[in-house]
Amino acid sequence: MVSPTSLSKSEEKETLNPRNVYHIGGLQVRFPYQPYGTQLAFMSRVISTLDRAQRDGRCHALLESPTGTGKTLSLLCSVLAWQQSYASRFPKGNSAHKRSHFTPDVTRPPPSTEPSDVVEVEKPPRVPTIFYASRTHAQITQVIREYRKTAYRVPMAVLGARKRSCTNRRVQGKPNLDEICRCLIKDRNKPKCPEFRGKDDIVAHPSLQQNEVHDIEDLVKIGYAVRGCPYFAAWDMYERAQIVFCPYSYIVDQLIRQEKLEDKLNGAIIIFDEAHNMEDIAREAGSIDLGEETLFKLQSELQLLSLAIPMIYQPVCDAIDGLISWIGSRKDSLAKRDPQHYFSRQVGWTGDKALRELEESNITRKGFRNLSNCFIEAIERSMKEIPPHLSGIFVSTLQELLVTLGYFFSRDGSHSHTLDYELGLQRFIKRGDSSGKWTHTLSLWCMNPSVVFKAIVDLSSSIILTSGTLSPMDSFSSELGMQFGACLEAPHVVDANQQVWAAGIFSGPNNQPLNASYKTNDEHPFQDALGKSLEEICSIVPGGSLVFFPSYKLMGKLCTRWRETGQWSRLCLEKDIFIEPSGGATGEFENVLKGYYDCIGGKKRFIGRNRRAAFLAILSVHLSQVSEGLDFSDDNARAVIIVGIPFPNLHDVLVGLKRSYNDTYKSSRNLLGGDERYRQQRNRVSISKWLRQSIKLYDNFEESMQDLKSFFPRAKKHVDSKMLSYKEVIDLECVVQTEPETSFLINSGSSASSPFSCSSGLTLERGGPPSVSSHALKRRKFISSAAVIDLEKENNHDMITRRIEFGSDSSTETRARVQISCLLCRSPLGHPDNNGSSYLNCLVTWSSKKYVLTLLKETSRSEMPTSVSVIVTDCSSVDQRLCTKDEGIWCEEDGCVFNTIFCPFCSVPNTTCLGVQIVATDSSNVQFLSKILFFADHLNVMGDAAIKETLLEHQGTC
């Protein structure tokens, strides 16, 4: 265990070395690269916010830093550095939260006032836990990937749903997995799930010791190896964790928060990443939509349970009966809003009117306390599998209803929130339902996100909301009901005029207007012109492209039209097209994304004109899974094409109610007016602030395409000259080709004077490689000399690395005699010598062999690196079970024949990739013959301090 107040020997050595250590806000912050000014400002603001929280009791921050500026890494390094220094800088802790940390035991008598000889020892302050929350698991995976790059290691936990971590092959994948799991482990002393019994083996696994960084996928892999449960292992690790990674719902959802997290959340530091939608997320957490069909099924089950235990289930059944009767009495008086949607003629009931409507459903303010107790008992019986009880799907319905009614009636005893809610009834046809069947839904919508967010604010010492698009920021404070002591709108690190091409294109080929507004996007001339425009753009732009549409409905219409006209086939000749599934399961979306990445990496071959593996596009929708939090660096997204801007639909019932609510309480609650709030939301989802001044507007399509073509060589020239000015590490094994990036945007509006209000527009955004998200630049090492070149060559039958520094005559090489073992199973890999040990001679170096990099990308499911830290040794020095007799795979670019090496000792064969064996070479690579290149990050290395220091240096450089 690493204490936040002490450093290990290697950490002390690194701290004494000024390299990669920066003094920010009175703290020593270890950062793996030389930080940009934007990153220094960001880290300084984080540290000052946390310091002020200790001084004043609470302090919160709103920090915007554009995508690609290293926001996540800056955030992790600064907050972990602050946590590490906490006990020495704040020996008395945060006095504002001491009382909430201590719960008195009322069963004990009061302390005696008589003098005592006992000396009370003051306990050290509890170090605040860091909660890092993001919207999706894919985003959490990327955050943990950044955490691996830092020099900080503290006890950690990563929390996720059962469906992502279940290793019991008999039940995984079943729709009622949560319910089955609870049934199997009802008796914790004699659980029926064998994986649950093995959860401790995961926690104690060697690869997770010394606070090693891990993701849910790592826990699952170990779970299969030792037959343990990753889900409950993660919760065991949570108990001692000092940094916790989890989805938003674990903190925002009241039931999960109170049941599992509240103790650690007391006085904690809570980071909400990608938080630009936090207002809507909080409102949704306090709202509910109850379908009539669901209520009927719940009623049938409750009627049976009421016969068995009427004291618990009868009040709940009466409430559900009342809601069904209320829907029946109101369904014939709905007002038509469009052919497939009707809503309450009243538009919505709020305040006393909503209370009177609910009283007709047997749900009253006076009786809610007793009713909520019955709800809680019914839910707990199901959770503990105490028969008779409700089935799992209906437990979730009761939980949502309990939470929403709890906020509405203010079950915690605070003032009523009835004026912050709208009660309504809808009748509509579900999207995609070909039967045309009408559905009735009772809705209780929260209009004020602070109703939900206040409890989180009261628990924590500091909340940090961060994203690439937070500005305009005015609405966050008023909507969430909290004051932000620090705000930051950081600039981008790239030159927006030289490295980005952003444009609004108002006309397609033949001067056909590109108007993606609701009134014109159904017209065939627009749809055809858009298809031709995309075809032309795709023929110019290399690499992958992302194409975003305002809705799945419009995306479907366009794809259908293009298939009818043959435009789809012409687009497919330019790029291989992937379509994000509409409302699909997580697994379905991940399969699409994997196929896209596989094409980028060249793992699939396609036939067609000008075919390259990187020529492909993914079609998606604004604010979907693709649009937020995923890594599309380098070739993964050279172009982003945005068709229309997803402005709020002013005809939407919920949008109208929220606008009206803000107008009503604008003065009394210091809210932005309805129009102003939605104007800010419109700006927030359109163009990032750092890019707005660089947008070019085009009325002529051919002119825009000429400028786009000329941008690529111009941007590459600028990038090349800029990279030469950096003190860059250049590896001569492989030339890394970098190309500029592009993104595109099709807007809708009424005036051509602005990209935000144009009558028709196609905006194209184009970015070059030197952003922090570029993996070529992430390996940047800043040293006193102008450049470092790695040369690998033969010397006494050992591979060595010589570093020639321009402006310096120093050269280094690292060789050692060490023991190595598999990081997962800890089995030794060296060949036993006469003394029975398994030491081997090896060299730590870098490799940029294409096959090696591709293999690492495939096995670790990460981006393609530009080089990788390897440990090189002779085949004769390792356990011969590692070496294979296969013919191998020839890579012409590398000039070598490779065999992939897997650990033969792991319980699951062919899962732990250790590196490659080189079985044959051409004449220029003979020095590699009969060598093994181990991935350094996949090994546990025992040896002298020099090699460990080199490995740490490599980790900080990757």
Secondary structure, DSSP 8 states (H G I E B T S, - for coil): ---TT---HHHHHHHHS-TTEEEETTEEEE-SS---HHHHHHHHHHHHHHHHHHHHS---EEEE--TTS-HHHHHHHHHHHHHHTHHHH-TT--HHHHHHH----TTS-----S--S------------EEEEESSHHHHHHHHHHHHHSS----EEE---HHHH---TTTTT-TTHHHHHHHHTSSTTS-S-HHHHTHHHHHT-GGG-TT----HHHHHHHHHHHT--HHHHHHHHHTT-SEEEEETHHHHSHHHIIIIIHHHHTT-EEEESSGGGHHHHHHHHT-EEEEHHHHHHHHHHHHHHHHH-HHHHHHHHHHHHHHHHHHHHHGGGEEEEETTEEEETTS-B-HHHHHHHHHTTT--TTTHHHHHHHHHHHHHHHHTT-SS---HHHHHHHHHHHHHHHHHHTTTSS---GGGEEEEEEEEE-TT-TT--EEEEEEEEE--THHHHHHHHHH-SEEEEEES---S-HHHHHHHT---SEEEE---SS-TTTSB-EEEE-B-GGG-B---STTTTTSHHHHHHHHHHHHHHHHH--SEEEEEES-HHHHHHHHHHHHHHTHHHHHHHHSEEEE--TT--HHHHHHHHHHHHHHHTT-S---STT--TT-EEEEEETTSTTTSS----GGGGSEEEEES-----TTSHHHHHHHHHHHHTTTTTT---HHHHHHHHHHHTS--HHHHTTEEEES-HHHHHHHHHHHHHHHHHHHHHHHHHS-EEEETTS--------EEEEEE-S-TTSTTS-SEEEEEE-B-S-STT-HHHHT----SSSEEEEEEEEETTEEEEEEEETT-------EEEEEEEETTT--B-B---TTS---EEEEEEEE--HHHHHHHHHHHT----S-EEEEEEEGGGB-TTS------EEETTTTEEEEEEE-SSSSSTT-SEEEEEEEEE-GGGGGGTTEEEEEGGGEEEE--HHHHHHHHHHHHH-
